[in-house]
Amino acid sequence: MALSPQPDTPAPAEAATTAPAPAAVSAPAALPTPAARSRSAMVLTAGFVGLIAGLAAGYDHFRKQPAEYASTGVVSGRDPGAVVAPAVLDRAARKLDAMVPFAPALPATTSERAAYLHEHLAVESRDGTFHVVFRGPNPADTPKYLRAVLEAYVAEGAPRPQPTPPLPPAPGATVPPSPTPVDSDSKIAAERQKLERDLAAVTAEKLPAIETRLAQNKTALMTTQGKLRDADRDLKAIDAAGSDKTRRAALMKQFGVTPDAAPPLVSSPEEKELSTQLVSFQRKKAELGRRLGPEHRDIVALDEQIRFVRDLLAKAAPPKPAADALDRHRDALTERWAKLNTDASALAESVQRDEATLAAAAPIRAKLDELALRPPAPQPFPVQQQPAPAATPTPAPEAVATGPEVISSPSEGERVSPLLAASLVPGGAIGLVGGLVLGFLASLVSAAVANRPKRESPKAAPPKPVVQSGTVRRTGLTRVVKYDGPPLGVPVLGLIPPLRLDQPVEKKSVEGWSPALVSYARPNSPEAEAFRAARRALTDALDSAGHKAVVVTGPGDGGDGKTTTAANLALSLAQSGKRVLLIDCDYRGTKQQELFRLGRLGDSLKSVLMNDVDLRVAVRTCDVPNFYILPAGRGPVDGADLLTRAKFKDLVSELKAQYEYVVLDAPPTTAEKELKALAEQADGMVLVVRGGADAASRVATATSEIARAGSRVLGAVVTAAPPRPAVPQADPAGATAV
């Protein structure tokens, strides 16, 4: 086995002598990375923001707390309890009437005022003096309360003056006769008795009892008046509901009234047989109505039979109750209102009588209080003749007893609670700690995201082709409606290009509908897509899932395609899965019957309102699921008289409960009576206007007419919009029809 030659290796000694010793190199200090500095800055910034937010929250808490102010006075004395003694507080409560005004107002009775003073007073003993503090919500009133207490305390504790004995007469002096003593206490007692007789002439009751009763009656009067207002409001709401079933049901739910149970529909064999005959006649009429017409003798005979059977059913049916649960609740509310009104009148008379009694007794009561505070007059000391001593020493003067006195008057009200620092310091600390914690968590999340291994992002899917037809564009799932004409002043719900009736239809109906119904005949056409865009904008404007009545109208000069737009919008709503009813209410030109080829017209809105025809017979079904039609009817008729009937209002309310959308094809806005009647039932109106230079002025005129009718314009649908050229796309597959 051949070995490769090894290089010559020096001896250890040689290596030690020839190899130089490596120099010691110190490692440089580790510096923070930019990512670490960024995380530190994030934590500090979050802490600073948290501090500012905490200070703001603390200041807001301080500003919302009720303020409390304190006034301090100093008096002398021995017993701290004497300051808050009941006699002192009662005297102070009587002094408050001379210091008005107060905010909030003083309590009504003296006992309530004394309790209020006792609750807000604090006494502290310091170096032989009492520091009395009163706390209240008003800086201007706290010194008044404290001044009354201090004055009452000093007056209550002041000693009565003692009579000073006269000096004995000098030797040899003539002693004058002593004056006749005047009994001032007798005068005060006589005056007090006279005042008490005057007070008894005003009222035989005690004044504190009258004050207590007055306060109770005032509280009861306020409570009764509140209940009276609630009962009056409920009665007005019931009267405003009238016979509207929906509003009455809502009121019963609001008041907690249980509705009456519905009576059984059929309870006897006779009623069952009559109901079966009525349904049979109505079905037969519906089958023959399309072929024979309403004037055919067979149809007329069937109408007579239907009316006859209905009369028999009305006679056989049990009588309906005259009043329902809401009416009975209204009767109970009326009785309660009458009782509350009587109670309020009695309470008001009692309050007025007691206030008059207290006002008449106030001067007498003030004089009695003044007499109670007046000290007794000093009595003369009887003079006695004594033999003159040889030497009479001069008596030393006795010490005069002194009572409590005010050392320091009440200070101005100073805010003592809440303190600003007590709110700012905790708020700032909590905000700072919370900001630092959130900043630290955010830095950890940011670091984790930054250190995550990068993945190759998937290539974006190529955009779908864009095709413009008219002014409706679609890119993927986004549809954009752009209006380039003069501003209309109302939202533009849709732009409908001119309908091309010469194009081949994609679907044909059994009845031979007009090709103008593009939502059904050509669902893949640009015109149908424009109606679908208008449908989406309409449902967004209604801001509800359904059960709405929408009126479609247009300016008065016509030619805007109002009827065609209403029919296509209703068809588009039904195609989206909604239950839709289209009602033709335009008796100035009933064109819905021509669009849907209702040649042999049977029952209609006219026969329902005028001849009491069953609504189920008049409503027509068609090839489109969830789509129903109620035609206007043939023959001359006054549309204003027909639509302003109360039965039409009840009919629309009933239909809104059965269908998700009720689309009403209305006459032009110049028909004031018809427009007002339809506006009362509508949740909004759609204005159809033909595109052009005068579109803005026509929309403004129609909008003002709709506003006068009491409704709102949801938006405008612009018809006959000029087409825009299609934008060429780079996709070789070509454009897809919208």
KOLLUM-502602 format. One record per atom (N, C-alpha, C): x, y, z. Coordinates in steps of 0.1 Angstrom, whole numbers, plus 5000, padded with zeros to 4 digits. Layout:
BEGIN
XYZ ...
This chain:
BEGIN
500949885000 500050005000 500950125000 500850214991 501750334989 501250434998 502150505006 501850615015 502250745008 501450845010 501850975005 502851035014 503851105008 504951165016 504451265026 504851265039 504451365049 505351485049 504851605052 505751715052 506651715065 507751775064 508651785075 508051865087 508051795099 507451865110 508551905120 508652035123 509752075132 509652015146 510652015153 510651965167 509952055175 509552005186 508752095196 509552205200 510852185203 511652295208 511752405197 512052365185 512152455174 510852535172 509752465173 508452535171 508252635182 508752605194 508552705205 509352825203 510552805197 511452925195 511053005183 510652945172 510453015160 509053075159 507953015165 506553055163 506353175172 505853295166 505653415174 504353395183 504353455195 503253445204 502053535199 500853475198 499753555193 499453665203 499053785198 498753905206 497353885212 497053925224 495753915230 494854025224 493653995218 492754085212 491454085220 491054205225 489754215233 488554225223 487454145227 486254145218 485454275220 484954335209 484254455210 482954435217 482354545224 481154535232 479954515222 478954435226 477754405218 476854535217 476554575206 475654695204 474154645201 473154725205 471854685202 471554685188 470854585183 470454585169 469354675166 469154715153 468054805150 466654745154 466554615153 465254555157 464954575172 466054555180 465854575195 465554725198 466254815191 465954955193 464454985189 464054925178 462654955174 461654895184 461954785190 461054725200 461054815212 462154865217 462254955228 461455085226 461655135214 460855255211 459355235211 458955115206 457555075206 457055075220 457755015229 457355005243 457255135250 458255225247 458255355253 457155445248 456855435235 455755505229 454455465234 454255335236 453055285241 452855325256 453955325263 453855375277 453455525278 454055605269 453755745269 452255775265 451755695255 450355715250 449455665262 449855555269 449055505280 448955615291 450155675294 450155785304 449255895301 449255945288 448356055284 446956015285 446655885281 445255835281 444755825296 445655775305 445355765319 445055895325 445955995322 445756135328 444356195323 444056165310 442856225305 441656155311 441756015313 440655945320 440455995334 441656015341 441556065355 440956205356 441256295347 440656425347 439156415344 438856335334 437356315331 436656265344 437256165351 436656115363 436456225374 437556305375 437456415384 436456525381 436256545368 435256645364 433856595366 433656465365 432256415366 431856395380 432756395390 432456365404 431756495410 430756475419 430156595425 431156655435 431256785434 432256865442 431656885456 432556895466 432156915480 433057025485 432457125492 433157245497 433057245512 434057305519 434057315534 434257455538 433557495549 433757615556 434057595570 435057665576 435557635590 435357765598 434957735611 434857845621 435357795634 435857885643 436357845656 435557915667 435157835677 434357895688 435057835701 434757905712 435157855725 434157775732 434557705742 433557615749 434257505756 433457425763 434057315771 433557175765 432257175760 431657045756 431557045741 432256965733 432056965718 430656925714 429956835722 428656795719 427656905719 427957015726 426957135727 426757195714 427757185705 427657255692 426557185683 426457055685 425556985676 424356935685 424057005696 422956965704 421656995696 420556915699 419256935692 418757075693 418857145705 418357275707 419157375698 420457355697 421257445689 420857425674 420757305669 420457285655 419057325652 418057315661 416757355659 416757515657 417457585666 417557725665 418257775652 419257695648 419957735636 419057705624 418257605624 417357575613 416357685611 415957745622 414957855621 415657985616 416958005617 417658115613 417958115597 417857995591 418157985577 417258055568 416058085572 415058155563 415558295560 416258355569 416758495567 418058495558 418558375554 419758375546 419558325532 418358315528 418058265514 418758355504 419058315492 418758185486 419858075489 419457945487 420257835489 420157745476 421257685473 421257585461 422057465466 421357345467 419957325464 419057395475 417757395473 416857465481 416857395495 416357475505 416257435519 415257325520 415357225529 414257135532 413057205537 411957135536 410657205539 410457225554 410757135562 410457135576 411657165584 411457215597 412557255606 413357125610 412657015612 413256895616 414156845605 413756855592 414556805581 415856895580 415657025582 416857115581 417857085593 417357055605 418257025616 418956895613 418256795607 418956665603 419956695593 419756785583 420656815572 421956875579 421756965588 422857035595 423756935603 423056845610 423756745618 424556645609 424056615597 424756525588 426056585583 426056715580 427156775573 428056855583 427856845596 428756915605 429856825611 430956875614 432056805621 432756895631 432956855643 433556935654 434856865658 435956945659 437256895664 437756995675 438156935686 438657015697 440157035696 440557155697 442057195696 442357305706 443257275716 443757375725 442657455732 441657395737 440557465744 439557535735 439657515722 438657575712 438157455703 436957495697 436357395688 436457445674 436957365665 436957395651 435757325644 434857405640 433557355635 433657365619 433457245612 433557245598 432157195592 431757275582 430457235575 430857205561 430357085556 430657045542 429357045534 429357105522 428257115514 428557115499 427557115490 427857105476 428057245469 427757355477 427857485471 428857575478 429857635472 430857715480 430257835486 429157895480 428558015485 427557985497 427057865498 426157835509 426757775521 427957715520 428557645532 428757755543 429257875540 429457975551 428158015558 427058015550 425758055556 425257945566 425357815562 424957715571 425757725584 427157735583 427957735595 427757865603 427457975597 427158095605 425958085613 424958015607 423657995615 423957905627 424757805625 425057715636 425857785647 426857855643 427657925653 426858025661 426058105654 425258205661 424258135671 423658025666 422757955675 423457895687 424657845685 425457795696 425857895707 426258015702 426558125711 425358175719 424158185712 422958235718 422458135728 422558005725 422057905734 422957895746 424257915745 425157895757 425458025764 424858135760 425158265767 424558265781 425258305791 424558305805 423658415806 422658395814 421658505817 422258605826 422058735824 422658835833 422058835847 422958835857 422458825871 422258975877 421258985885 421059125890 422259165900 422659285899 423759335907 423159405920 423459355932 422959425944 423459565945 422559655949 422959795951 423859815963 424659915963 425559945975 424659995986 425059965998 424260016010 424460176011 423460236016 423460386016 424560436026 425060556024 426060616032 425460656046 426260666056 425660706069 425060846069 423860856074 423160976074 422461016061 422560936051 421960966038 420460926039 419660996031 418260966031 418060856020 417360756025 417060646016 415760676008 415960675994 414660705986 413760575986 412560605984 411660485984 411960405972 411860275974 412160175963 411060185952 411460185939 410460185929 409660065928 408460075923 407559955921 408159865911 408359735914 409059645904 408159625892 408759615881 408059595868 408259445864 407259375864 407359225860 407359215845 408559215839 408759205824 408359065820 408658965828 408258825824 406758815823 406058885831 404558885829 404158935816 404759055812 404459105799 404759015788 405958945788 406258855778 405358735778 404958685790 403958575790 402658615784 402158745788 400958795782 400958805767 402058855762 402258875748 402258735741 402958635748 403058505742 401658445741 400858465752 399458405752 398658475741 398758605739 398058665728 398358615715 399758595712 400158535700 399658395698 399658315709 399158175707 397658175704 396858275710 395458285707 395358325692 396158415687 396058455673 396458335664 397458255668 397858135660 396758035661 396058015672 394957925673 393757965664 393558105663 392558145654 392858115639 394158115636 394558075622 394357935619 394857845628 394657705627 394757635640 393957535642 393957455654 394957345655 395557315643 396557215642 397957265646 398857175650 400257215652 400957245639 401757345639 402457385626 403357275621 404157205630 404957095625 404156985618 402956955623 402056855616 401656905603 401357035602 400957085589 402057085579 403357115584 404457105575 404756965570 404656865579 404856725575 403756685565 402556715567 401456685558 401656755544 402156875544 402356955532 403456885524 404556845530 405656775523 405156645517 404356565525 403856435520 402956465508 402056565509 401056585498 401756635486 402856715487 403556755475 404256635468 404756545476 405356425470 404356345463 403156325470 402156245464 401556315451 401456445451 400956515440 401856505428 403256515430 404156485419 404056345413 403956245422 403756105417 402456095409 401356145415 400056135408 400156205394 400756325393 400756395381 401656315370 402656245375 403456165366 402656045361 401955975370 401055865365 399955915356 399456035358 398456095349 398956125336 400256175335 400856195322 401056065314 401455965321 401655835315 400355775309 399355785317 398055735313 397555815301 397755945301 397256025290 398055995277 399355975279 400155935267 399755805261 399455705269 398955575264 397655585257 396755665263 395455685256 395555755242 396455855241 396755915228 397355815218 398255735223 398855635214 397755535209 396855495217 395755405213 394855475203 394555595206 393655675196 394355695183 395655715183 396355735171 396455605162 396555495169 396555365162 395355345154 394155385159 392955365151 392655215149 392355185136 392055045133 393154975126 394355035126 395554965120 395954845128 395854725122 396054605130 397554595134 398454635126 399854625129 400254715141 399754835141 400054935152 399354885165 398154835163 397454785176 398154665182 398654575173 399354465178 400654505185 401354605180 402554655186 402254725199 401154795200 400754855213 400454755223 399654645219 399354545229 400654475234 401654455226 402854405230 403654495240 403554625237 404254725245 403554735259 402254735259 401454745272 401354615279 401854495273 401654375280 400254315280 399454355270 398054315269 398054185261 397354085266 397253955259 396153965249 396453945236 395453955225 394353845227 393153875223 392053775223 392353655214 391953545219 392153425210 391253425198 391753385187 390953395175 389853295175 388653325172 387553235172 387653125161 387153005163 387252905153 386652945140 387352915129 386852955116 385552885112 385452755114 384252685111 383952595123 382652615127 382252535139 381052445137 380452455126 379252375123 379352315109 378552205107 378552145094 378052235083 377052325087 376552415077 377552515072 378452565081 379452655077 380552585069 380852465072 381852385064 381352375050 380052335049 379452315035 379452445027 379152565034 379052685027 380552735023 381452705032 382852745028 383352665017 383052535016 383452455005 382852504992 381552534992 380852594980 381552724976 381852804985 382452934982 383852914975 384652824980 385952794974 385752744960 384752654958 384552594945 384152704935 383252794939 382752894930 383952994927 384853024936 385953114934 386953044924 387152914926 388152844917 387552844903 386252814902 385652814889 385652944882 385453054890 385553184884 386953224880 387953174887 389353204883 389753124870 389153004868 389452934856 388752994844 387553044846 386853094834 387153244832 387753314842 387953454841 388853494830 389953414828 390953444817 390353424803 389453324802 388953294789 387653374785 386853404795 385553464791 385553614794 386253664804 386153804807 385153834818 385253954824 384353984836 382954004832 382654044819 381254074816 380453954810 381153844810 380453724805 379353684815 378253634809 377053594818 377453484828 378253394824 378653294834 379453354845 380353444842 381053514853 380153594862 379153664855 378253744863 377453654872 377053534867 376253434875 377053384887 378353354884 379253314895 379353424905 379453544901 379553654911 378353664920 377153644914 375953644922 375953524932 376353404927 376453294936 377453314948 378553374944 379553394955 379053494965 378353604961 377853694970 376753634979 375953544973 374853484980 375453384991 376453314988 377153224997 377853305008 378453415005 379053505015 378053555025 376853595020 375853645029 375353535038 375253415033 374853305042 375953275053 377253285048 378253265058 378353375069 378053495064 378053605074 376953585084 375853535080 374753515089 375053395099 375653295093 375953175101 377153185111 378053285107 379253295115 378853365129 379553325139 379353395152 379653535152 378953625159 379153765159 380553795164 381253895158 382553935162 382454025175 383354015184 383254095196 383354245192 382654325199 382554465196 383954535200 384554485210 385854545214 386854435217 388154465213 389154365215 389854395228 390954325231 391754345243 392254485245 392754545234 393254685235 392154785238 390954765233 389854855236 389554835251 389554715256 389254705271 390354765279 391554755274 392654815281 392554975281 392055025270 391755165269 390655215279 389655125280 388555165290 389155165304 389955065307 390555065321 391455185323 392255225312 393055345313 392255465315 391055475309 390255595310 389755605324 389255495330 388855495344 389955535354 391155485351 392355515359 392655665358 392555715346 392955855343 391955945351 390655905351 389655985358 389955985373 390255865378 390555855393 391855935396 392855925388 394056005391 393856155390 393056195381 392656335379 391956385392 391056305397 390356345409 391356355421 392156255422 393156255433 394156375432 394556405420 395456515418 394756645422 393456665418 392756785422 392656795437 392356685444 392256685459 393556725465 394656665460 395956685466 396356835463 396056885451 396457025448 395657125458 394357095460 393657175470 394257175484 394557055488 395157035501 396457115503 397357095492 398657175492 398457325493 397457365484 397257515484 396657565498 395757485504 395257525517 396357525528 397157425528 398257415538 399257525536 399557555524 400557665521 399957805525 398657825523 398057945528 398057955543 397757845550 397757845564 399157875570 400157815564 401557845569 401957985566 401558035555 401858175551 401158275561 399958245565 399258325575 399858315589 400358195592 400958175606 402358215606 403058245595 404458275595 404758395604 404058515603 404458635611 404258605626 403158535630 402958505644 404058405649 404358315640 405458215645 406758285646 407058385638 408358455639 408358535652 407258595656 407158675668 407358585680 406758465680 406858365691 408358325692 409058295681 410458265681 411258375687 410858505684 411658615689 411458625704 410258605709 409958605723 410758495730 410858375724 411558265730 413058295731 413658375722 415058405723 415358525732 414358605736 414558725744 414858695758 415958745764 416358715778 415458785787 415258735799 414358805809 415058935814 414159025817 414759155822 415259145836 416259215839 416759215853 415759275863 415659215875 414759255885 415459345895 414859455900 415559545910 415759465923 416859495929 417259435941 416659515953 415959445962 415359525973 416359595982 416059715985 416959795994 416559786008 417459756017 417159736032 417959836039 417359896049 418059996058 418859916069 420059946070 420859886080 421659986088 421959966100 422760066107 424160076101 424560196101 425960226095 426960166104 427860086099 428960036107 430060146108 430860126117 431960216120 432860226107 433160116102 433960116090 433560006081 433160046069 432659946059 433659926048 434259806048 435259786037 434559776023 435259816013 434759816000 434859665994 433659615990 433759475985 434459455972 435159345971 435859315959 434859275948 435159325935 434159295924 434259145921 433059085919 432958945916 433258915901 433758805898 434058765884 432758745876 432658805864 431458795856 431658665847 430558585848 430558465840 430358495826 431258435817 431158465803 430758335796 429958335785 429558225777 430458195765 430058105757 430858075745 430858195735 431858205727 431958315718 432658265705 432458335694 433058305681 434358365680 435358285679 436758325678 437158355663 436658275654 436958295640 435658275632 435358375624 434158365616 434258255605 433158205600 433158105589 433958155577 434858065573 435658095561 434858075548 435458125537 434758095524 434857945521 433857905513 433857755509 435057715500 435757625505 436957575498 436757425494 437057395481 436857265476 437757165484 437157055489 437956955496 437756815491 436756795482 436656665476 435856685463 436156605452 437356525451 438556615447 439756575451 440956645447 441456595434 442056695426 442456665413 443656565413 444556575423 445656475423 445156335426 444056325434 443556195437 443056115425 442656195415 442156135402 443256115392 444156215391 445256215381 446356105384 446756095396 447856005400 447455865397 446255815402 445955675399 445655655384 445055745377 444755735363 446055725355 446955825358 448255815351 449055695353 449055645366 449855525369 449255395361 447855385362 447255275355 447455285340 447355405334 447555425320 449055395316 449955435324 451455405321 451655255321 451255195332 451555045333 450854975322 449555005319 448854945308 449454965295 449955085292 450655115279 451955045278 452755035289 453954955288 453754805285 452654755292 452354615290 451954585276 451054675271 450554655257 451654675247 452554775250 453754795241 454654675241 454854615253 455754495253 455154375246 453754355247 453154245240 453154275225 452954405221 453054435207 454454415201 455454445209 456854425204 457154275202 456654185212 456754045210 456153995197 454854045195 454154005183 454954045170 455454175171 456154225159 457454145157 458154105167 459354025166 459053895160 457953835165 457553695160 457153705145 456453815141 456153825127 457353845118 458253935124 459453965116 460453835114 460453755124 461353635124 460653515117 459353525113 458753415107 459353395093 459553265089 460153245076 459253285065 459753355055 458953405044 458553295035 457353305031 456753205022 456553285008 456753204999 456453254985 455053284983 454653404981 453253444979 452753384966 451553334967 450953274954 450753384944 450853354932 450653444921 449153494921 448953614919 447553664919 446953624906 445653584908 444853544896 444653654887 444753634874 444553744864 443153804866 443053934864 441753994866 440753944855 439553944859 438453904849 438254014839 437853974828 437654074818 436554174822 436754304818 435854414821 435154444809 433854454810 433054494798 432154604803 432054714795 431154824798 429954824788 428754814794 427654824786 426754944792 426555044785 425955164791 426955214801 426455224813 427355274824 427455184835 427155054833 427254954843 428554864840 429454854849 430654774847 430754674858 431354554855 431554444864 432954394863 433654394874 434954334875 434954234886 435054104883 434953994893 433554004899 433554034913 432254044920 431954184923 432654284918 432454424921 431654484909 430654554912 429854624902 429854774905 430054854895 430254994897 429255064888 428455164893 427555244886 428055384886 428355434874 428955574873 427955654865 427555774871 426655864864 427455984860 427456014847 428256124841 427356244838 426056234840 425256344836 425156464846 424256554845 424156664854 423756614868 424156674879 423756634892 422256644894 421756534900 420256524902 419856564915 420756574925 420356604939 419756494947 419656374941 419256254948 420156134944 420256034953 421155914949 420655854936 421555814928 421255744915 421355594918 420155524917 420155384920 420555294909 420355344896 420655264885 420655344872 421355294862 421355364849 420955254839 419755274833 419255174824 419455214810 420255134802 420455174788 419155164780 419055214768 417855204760 417555054757 416355014759 415954874757 415854844742 416654734738 416654694724 415654574722 414454614718 413354524717 413454434705 414354464696 414554384684 415454264686 416054254698 417054144700 416254014703 416753904700 416053774702 415953744717 414753694721 414553674735 415153534739 415553524752 416153394756 415053304763 413953364768 412953284774 411553344770 410653264768 409253304764 408253254774 407353344778 406353304788 405153244781 404253184788 403053114783 402053224778 401953334786 401053444782 401553534771 402853514768 403353604757 403753744762 404553744773 404853874778 405653964768 405554094771 406254184762 407754174763 408554184752 409954174753 410654284761 409854394765 410354494773 410654444787 410054334791 410454274804 411754194803 412854274802 414154214799 414654124811 414154164823 414654084834 414153934833 413153914826 412653774823 413053724809 412753804799 412953764785 414453744782 415353844786 416753834783 417553854796 417653754805 418253774818 419753794817 420453764806 421853774804 422253904797 421253984794 421554114786 422054224795 422754324789 423154434797 422054504804 420854514797 419754584804 419254514816 419254374816 418854304828 419854314839 421154324836 422154344846 422054484852 421654584844 421454714849 420254714859 419254644856 418054634865 418454564878 419354464877 419854394889 420654484898 421554574891 422254674899 421354764906 420254814899 419354904905 418654834917 418354704915 417654624926 418554624939 419854594937 420754594948 420854724955 420954834947 420954974953 419655004961 418554954955 417254984962 417154914975 417554784976 417454714989 418454774999 419654824994 420554895004 419955025009 419255095000 418555215005 417455195014 416755085013 415655045022 416255005036 417454955036 418054915048 417254815056 416654715049 415854615056 415754495047 415454375054 415354255046 414054245039 413054315042 411854305034 410654365042 409454325037 408154375042 408154525041 408454565029 408454715025 407554735013 406954855013 406154905002 406855014995 407154994982 407955084974 407055144963 407055274962 406255334951 407155384940 406855344928 407655384916 406855484908 407455604907 406755714900 407755794891 407255894885 408055974876 407556114874 408256204867 407756344865 406456334857 405756444856 404456454851 404356444836 405356484828 405256484814 405356344807 405656244815 405656104810 406856074800 406855954795 407855914786 409155874792 409155844805 410355804812 410555654814 409555574810 409655434812 409355384826 408455464833 408155434847 407555294849 406555254840 405855134842 406855014839 407655024828 408554924825 409654904836 410055014841 411055004852 410454934864 409254974868 408554914880 408454764878 408054714866 407854574863 409154504863 410254554857 411554484857 412154484871 411954594879 412454584893 411754484901 410454474900 409754374907 410154234903 410354204890 410754074885 412154044890 413054144891 414454124895 414454094910 413554154918 413454124932 412953984934 412053934926 411453804928 412553694923 413353734913 414453644909 415553624919 415653724929 416653714939 416153634951 414953574950 414353484960 413453554970 413053674967 412053754975 410653724971 409753734980 408253724977 407753864973 407353884961 407154014956 405754024950 405054134952 403754164946 403854294939 403454294926 403354424918 401954464917 401654584921 400254644921 400254754911 399354754901 399254864892 398254964898 398755084902 397855184908 397755304899 398255294887 398155414877 396955404869 395855464873 394555464866 394555574855 395655644853 395755744842 396355674829 396755554831 397355474820 397755334824 396855244825 397055114830 397855034820 399255034820 400054974810 400654834815 400554804828 400954674833 400154564826 398954584824 398054484817 398554454803 399154554796 399654534783 401054464783 401854504793 403154434794 403054284797 402154254806 401954104810 400854034802 400354104792 399354044782 398153994790 397554074798 396354034806 395154084797 394954014786 393954044777 392554024783 392253904787 390953874793 391053894808 390854014812 391154054826 389954014835 390253954846 389253914856 389154014867 389253964879 389254054891 390554124892 390454244899 391554334899 391454414912 392454514913 392354604924 391054684925 390554714913 389254794913 388154704918 388054584915 386954504919 387154464934 388354454939 388654434953 388154554962 388454674957 388054794965 386654834963 386054804952 384654854949 383654744951 383954624947 382954514947 383154414958 384154434967 384454344978 384854204973 385554194963 386054064957 387154014966 387153874967 388253814975 389653844969 390553884978 391853924973 392653804967 392353684972 393053564966 392653534952 391453584948 391053554934 391653664925 391853784930 392253894922 393753884919 394553834929 396053834927 396353724917 397253754907 397553654896 398953604899 399153474896 400453414896 400953404882 402253374880 402853364867 403953264867 404753264856 405853164855 407053184864 407253314869 408353344878 407953304892 408753224899 408353184913 408453314921 407553314932 407553424941 407153554936 406553564923 406153684917 404653684915 403953794919 402553794918 402153934913 400953944906 400554064900 399154094905 398854224908 397454264911 397254384901 396454354890 396254454879 395354564884 395354674877 394454784881 393054764878 392754704866 391354684862 390954764851 389854734844 389454804832 388254894835 387954974826 386755064827 387155194834 386355304831 386655434837 386455434852 387355494859 387355494873 388155614878 387755674889 388455784895 389555734904 390755734900 391855684908 392055754921 391855884922 391955954935 390955904945 389655884940 388655834949 388955694954 389455614945 389655474948 390855454958 391955534956 393155514964 393055584977 392155684979 392055754992 391055685001 390555564997 389655495006 390455435018 389755425029 390355355041 390655205038 389855145029 390055005026 391354985019 391755085011 393055065004 394255065014 394055145024 395155155035 395255015042 394054965046 394054835052 394554725043 394254735030 394754635020 396254635019 396854755019 398354755017 398954705030 398454735042 398954685054 398954525054 397854475049 397654325049 398654265039 398854335028 399754275018 401254285022 401554385030 402954405035 403254285044 402254235051 402454125060 402653995053 402053985041 402153865033 403353855024 403853975019 404853975009 406054055015 407254015010 408454085014 408554225008 408154234996 408254364989 406954384981 406354494983 405154534975 405554654967 405554634954 405954744944 404654804938 404454934940 403255004936 403655094924 403055064912 403255144900 402355264901 402855384904 402055494908 401855584895 400855674896 400755774885 401855884887 402055974877 403056074878 402956154891 403956234894 403956314906 403056434906 402556464894 401556574893 400156534898 399856404900 398656364905 398756374921 398356484926 398556514940 397856424949 396556404947 395756324956 396156174956 396456114944 396855984944 398255964950 399156064947 400556054953 400456064968 399656154974 399556164988 399056034994 397955974988 397455844993 398455734993 399255734982 400255624981 401455654991 401755784993 402855825002 402655785016 401355775020 401055735034 401355595036 401355515026 401555365027 402955325024 403755415018 405055375012 406155395022 407155305022 408355315029 409455405022 409055445010 409955525002 409555524987 410055624979 409655634966 410855624957 410755564945 411755554935 411255644923 412155734919 411855834909 412555784896 411755764885 412255724872 412255844863 413455874857 413555994849 414355954837 414056014826 414755984813 415956074813 417156014809 418356094809 418356194798 418956314801 418956424792 419356554799 419456664792 419856784797 418956844807 417656814806 416656864815 416356774827 417156664828 416856564839 416856624852 417856714855 418056774868 416856854872 416356944863 415257034867 413956944869 413756844861 412556754862 412656684875 413856634879 413956564892 413656654903 414156784903 413956874913 412456904915 411756924904 410356944905 409556824911 409956704907 409256584912 409556564926 410856594930 411256574944 410456664954 410256794950 409456884958 408056834959 407456784948 406056734949 405956614958 406956524958 406956414967 407156454981 407956554984 408156604998 406856665003 406056734994 404756794998 403756675001 403956564995 403056454997 403356385010 404556405016 404856355029 405756225028 406456205017 407356085016 408756125013 409656025011 411056055008 411455984996 412356034989 412955974976 414055884980 413955754977 415055664980 416155684970 415855724958 416855744947 416155754934 416955774923 416455794910 417055684901 416255634892 416655534881 416655614868 417755634862 417855704849 417755604838 416755624829 416455544818 417055604805 417055514795 417655564782 418955624783 419855574792 421155624794 421955594781 422755694776 423555664764 424655564766 424855464757 425855364759 427255424758 428155364766 429555404765 430355294758 431455334751 432255234744 432955144753 432955014749 433654914757 435154934758 435754914769 437154924771 437854794766 438754804757 439454684752 440354624763 440354494765 441054414775 442154334768 443154304777 444254224772 443954074772 442854034778 442453894779 442053844765 442753744760 442353694746 441053624746 440553584758 439253514758 438153604754 438353734755 437253824751 436453854763 435553954761 434654004772 433453914774 433053914786 431853834790 430653934791 429453894786 428353984787 427954004802 427554124805 427154154818 425654124820 
